[in-house]
Amino acid sequence: MKFAFNPYTAIALCAISLGAFSMASQAAGPVAAAARAAVNTVPGMAAVVDPDNLYSETRSEQMMPAVKQDPARIYVPNLRGNNVSVIDPATLKVVDRFAVGRAPQHIVPSWDMRTLWVANNAERGNDGSLTPIDPRTGRPGRAIAVDDPYNVYFTPDGKSTIVVAEAKHRLDFRDPKTLEMQYSIEASKCGGINHGDFSIDGRFAIFTCEFEGSLVKIDLVNRSLLGYLKLEMPKTRFKDKVKLPNPLETEICTAKKGMPQDIRISPNGKLFYVADMEADGVHVVDGEAFKEVDFITTGVAAHGLYPSRDARLLYVANRGSHSIHGKRKGPGSVTVIDFATNKVVGNWPVPGGGSPDMGNVSQDGKWLWLSGRFDDEVYRFDTASGAVDKVAVGLEPHGLAVWPQPGRYSLGHTGNFR
């Protein structure tokens, strides 16, 4: 695989020191994998086939028979348009558009991968809902009223749908079929709770607290809150309005706290990577110890995180502005991190500027699809070269879903599969 020259490695931008951390286990070979003990998962959760790669069952060829019949489409929620654009990836054309609820944020594959849920959180309103899409037909069903669904996840055993009620500071656990409330977990000190990921064994989850610059750890077995972790800020960060193609100017961090966004677990289940829109990079957190162990500088406003299809690389979408409502044609880019070394191995700027946000990798791993949040467009990055194609969509596209996908089950968001 070839990568474009990465200017970010030319200078050290972040003078943060969080202590040494051995990454040897990230690169464990077949012998080490065989020697590791089997993962003792929570009851009802599917077995972890490879303890060194929890994404082992999401390789390109591992498509469930039912999913194979679904047409290839990119489903794009347009936040300010209150609708969904549907792209045919073969032609790069918008082939459908339909209305949904108010302020659609993310399109989320269900745990059984047979429904795509549009999370309409009705920003600052009380008319939130989930709109189901049948991936076989690509058509929406009737919306179901749900309180404040900014994002949606699923417990690893498939027994609960987790509605992330961001404005309410809580996680609502609901029946996956009826969406009736089962129970809630309050996270009163987690302002802006929005993105999460789950431990390799399904015992706990970690969610980001966007407006607090912190994380919250949730015990899924005992249904309780385990604690909070304040994330460290680097001393310097990228300038917000840097002119491409020279994104090397820096400014002293004036923000006292970060703005963590997406979070994704490492293939071996030991580390959690946290994109931080204020810190311009990715925090690395030991999940068990719940302690920050590293920081990786990426680009202006690190936002979305997506493993490559072979689970060797992590793609980081840098949104190009520290503002929640940024300007068009900012210094948006994608940074490529090697999981084994935690080193940046590539950087792909959006030609002419842009605002890469949320999305996913294609089934074959050849493309990374991301919404262009401030530019009303969608980007298709070639994962071999970093070349970019653009597709115009609706107003303020957010968490798009790429379909179909390999894997046994979905943990939610725009497609977190295992």
N, C-alpha and C positions, 0 to 999 in steps of 0.2 A: 504494500500500500504506500502511495506517495503522498506527501504533504507539502503544502506551500511553505516557504520560509516563514518562520515565526519570529517577528521582531520583539515579542514579549520576553523572550529568553535572553535578549541582548543585554539588558540591564536588570538589576535587582530593584524592583519598585517597592517592595514591602519589607520593612525592617522589623518584622514580627518574629519573636523567638518563643516557641511554645515547647521546647524540649525535644530531645531526640526520640524517634519512634522507628522501630524496625519494621521494614516493609517486606521482609523476606517471605512471610507467609502468603503475600499477595501473589507471588510467582511460584507457588508450589507446583511441582511436576506430578506425573502419574504415580510415582512411588509414594510421595508424600500424601497424595490424595487417598491412596489405598490404605495408608497407615492411619489416617484420621478416623476417629470413631464416628459412627453414624449419628446424625443429629436427632435428638429426642424431641420431636415436635409435639405441640399441644394436640389433644384428642380431636379427631375429625379433620385435621390438616393433612394434606398429601405429603408423602415422604419426600425428604430432600435427597435426590438421586446422587448428586455430587457435592460433598461438603465444601469443596473448594470453588464451586461455581453454582450458586443458587439459581442462575439463569440458564442452566444446562438444558432445560426442557423448553427453551424458547428459541432454539435454532430454526433456521428458515424452513427446514423440511418437516418440522414437528407441528403440523397444522391438524387440528381436530377435524374429522370428516364433515361435520355440520358447518364449520367455519369455512371450509374450502369452497362451499357453494355460494358464499356471499360475494356480490360484485365488489371489485376494488374501487374504493371511494375515499375521498378526504372530506370529512365533515367539519365545517368551520362555524363556530358560534360567533355571531357578530353582536358584540355587547351593546352598542348603541343603536343597532338596527333592529333588535328584538327578533332576529331571524337566523336561519342556518343556511350557509352556502354549501353546495355539494360539488366537489371537483372530481372529474374523471382523471386519474393520474396518467393514463395512457395518452391523453390529448392535451392535458393542462388547460382544460376548458371547464367553466362552471356549467353544469348540466341540470342543476335544480336549485331552487331556493324556496324555503317555506318558513312561515311564521311560527314562533314558539312563545314562551312566556317572557316576562320582562327581565332585561339584563342577563342574557345567557352568558355564563362564565366558562364552563368546561363541558366537554362531551366525554362521557365516562363509560367504558365498556363494563357491563355487569360481571359479577363473579363467575357466572356460568357462560359468559361470552355470547349470550343470545339476545341481549338488548343493549342499545346505546342510550344512556340517560343524558339528557341536556339539563344541566343545573342552572335554572333561572332563579337567581337569588334576589331579584327585585330590589336592587340597592336602595337602602334606607326606606324600604317599604315593607308591608306585611303580606304581600301577595306572592310569595315565593312558590315555586313549583318545580317538578321534574317532568320533562316531556320524554316519553319513550320513542325510540326510533327502532324499527325492525330492520336489522342489517341485511336481511334477505331481499327486502323490497326497497330499502332506502327511504321509506316513508314514515312520517311521525304518527303517533297515536295521541290519545287525549291526555292532556297534562294532569298530573296529580298534585294537589296542594300539599306543600311541605314547607315548614318554617325555615327560612334563611339558608337555602342550600348553596353556599358558595362553592363547595367542592364535595365530592362523594368518594368514599373508600369502602372496602369490604374486609371484614375480619378474615384471616387466613383459612379458617374452617368453613367459611361461607354461610355462617349462621346469622350474620348481621350485616346490614347496610349501615355504613357510618356517614351520616350527613354532617358535614363540617359547617356548623352554624357560626360563621365568623363574627357577626355583629353581636351574638349572644355569648361569646366566649365559652362555647361548649361543643361537645361531640354528642350527637344524638344517634343512638343505636336503634335501628328499626328492622322490622321483619323484611327480608329481602324480596318477598312476593307481594305483600300487602302494603308495606311501608308503615304499618302501625308501629307506634313507639314501643320499644322494649325497655330502655333505660337511657339515662344521660350521664355524662361525666363532665363536671364543671371544671373549667380551667380559667379561673377568675384573673390570674396574673398573666394570661397569654393573649394580649391584645393583638388582633389580627391573626388568630389561629387559622391556618389555611392549607398547608401542604404537609404530607406525612409519608412515612414508610415504616416497614415492619421488620422485626428481627427475623433471623434465619429460621428460628424454631417457632415463631408465632407467639412468644410470651409477651412481648411488649412492642409498642410503637413509639416513634418520636415524631412530634409535629412542630412546625416552625411557628413562631410568634412574630409576625411581620412588624408590628408597631412597638415591640418591646426589645427587639434585638436579641432574642433568646429562643430557647427550645423548651418543650415540655415533654416529659417521658411518661407514658401511660402503661400501666399494668393491665393487660387484656385478660389475664386469668382471674385476678381479684377485683377487676373493674374499679381501679383506683388510680389516682395521680401519684407518681413516684417522685416528682421534683422538677425544678427548672434549672437551666444552664444558660448563663449570660455569655454571649459570644464575644471574643476579643476583636477589636478593630485594629487594622493596620495603621501605621503612621502616615502613609501616603496613599493616594489613589489616583486614578486617571481623571483628567479634566473632562467635564461633561460635554464641552463644545469643541473638542479637538477636531482639527481638519484632517480628513483622510488624505493620503494613506499613512500618515505619521502619527500613530496614537501613543507616542512615548512621553509626552508632556505629563507632568504630575502636579498635584496640588496637595497641600497638607490637609489631612482629614479634619473637617470642622464638625462632622457629625459625631456625637458622643456615643451613639449606638448604631448597630447595623440594621439592616432591613432584610432578614432571611426570607427566602422564597421557597424554591423547590428543594427537595431532599431525596437522596437515593442511596441505598445500601450498596456496599462493595460486593463483588462476586463471592468472596469467602465469608461474608456476613459479619466481619469484625468492625468495619468502619462505616460511618455515615457521612456522605458528602452533602454540604449545605451551601447552595448558591445564595450570595448576599448582594443585594442590589446597591447598597451603600458602600460596602467594602470593596467592590469590584473584583470579587474572587470567590473562592470556595473554601469554607471551613471544613476541616476533617476532624471527625469526632469518633472516639472510641465508644461504641454503643453500650457495652456492658458497664464500663467504668463511668460513662456519661461525662466525658472529659474531652476538651479540645486538645488535639495533638499536632495539628499542622494547619497551614493556610497556603492556598495556591492562588496566585494572582492570575486573572484571566483577561477581563476587559471591562469596559464601562457597563455597570449595572448587570452583573451576573444574575441570571433569572431561572432558566429551565435546565434540567439535567436528564440525559438520555444515554443509556449504555448502547454500545455498538452491538450488532447482531451476534458477534462472536464473543462478547463480554470482555474484550481486551481493552476497549477504549471508553472514555466518558466524554460525550459531547456537551458542552456548556453554551447555552444561548445567552449572549450578552446583549441586553435590550437597548443599550446606547444612551440612556438618560437616567439620572438618579431620581427624576420626578415621576410621580405616579401617572401623570398625564403629560408625557413628553412631547417634544416637537418632531416633525417629520424629518426624515433623512439624517438621523443622528449617526454616531459612529458605532452602529450595531455590528456584531460579529458572532462567530462561533469559535470557541477554543476547544482543542482536543487534548485530553489528558490521558496518559497511559496509567491504567489501574495498577500495574505491577510496580511502578516506580514513583507514582504521583508527580511525574514530570509533564510539562506541556510539550507536546510534539507537533502541534499544528495550530494555525489560526487562519480563519477564513472571514475576511470582511465582506459586508454586503456592498456590492458595487454601487456607488452613488449614495450610499448611506441607507439606513433602515433600522428596524426595531424588532429583531427576533425575540419571540416570547415563548410560547408553549407549543408542543406538538409530539412527534414521535418518529421512529425509524420505520422504513418500509419493511415489508415481510422478507424481502431478499437482502436487506441491509445496504442496498446501493444508494438509498436516498434518505436524507433527513428533512422532514417537513416541519416547518415552523410558521406560526402566524406572525405577521408584521403589525404589531399592536397599534403603533401610531401612524402607520402608512396605508392602512386599509388594503393590505395585500398579504399574500402567502408566499413563502420562500421554499424552494426545493433545492437543498444543497446536495451536490454530488459528493458522496463520502470518500471517493477515491482522489478527487482533485480539489474539492471545495468550490467548484463552479456553482453559480446560483441562477436559477430560473425564478421568475416572479409571475404571480397570478393575481389580478385584481379581484377583490371580494367586496364584502359589505363594510359597514361602519364599525371600526375598532374590533377586529377579530381577536379572539383570545385563545382558549385552550382547545385546539383542534385535535381530532382523533383520526388516525390512519387505520384503515380497515381493508381486508382482514389482517389478523395477526396470529403468529404461532403461540403456543403455550397451553397449559392445562387449565389455568384459571386466572382471573384478573383481580388485582388488589385495588383497582380504581384509578383515579386521576385520569389523565389522557391515555392511559394504557400502561400499567405496571404489571407485567405478566411473570408467572413462574410456572 
